[in-house]
């Protein structure tokens, strides 16, 4: 799973849209460090506004893409 996370973080860091879509499931569930849940890849990207999120404390894969991303607690 480390390779999957690294690929996603690299894509987010580079702003590589196609690689982001390949790494993150469209129905992604992203739990931010404060416990807030954001649903959907596009909503996650809107919330991040170009920032790169913290490396996840845990992930769940679905169809080879990250479906759940849980940031470590703040």
C-alpha positions, 0 to 999 in steps of 0.5 A, a space after each residue: 500500500 505504500 506505493 499506492 499512497 506515494 503515487 497519490 501524494 506525488 500526483 497531488 504534489 505535482 497537480 497531475 490530474 490524470 494521475 490523481 484520477 488514477 490514484 483516488 477513487 471518485 467516491 473517496 471518503 477522506 477523513 481530515 485530521 480534525 475528524 471531518 469527513 469529506 466525500 468525493 474526490 472532487 470535493 477533496 481536491 476543492 478542500 485541499 485547494 492545491 495543498 498536499 494532505 498529510 500522509 494517511 494513517 490508514 487507507 482502504 483500496 477499492 478497484 486499485 484506487 484509494 477509497 478511504 483516506 484517514 489523516 492522522 489526528 491533529 
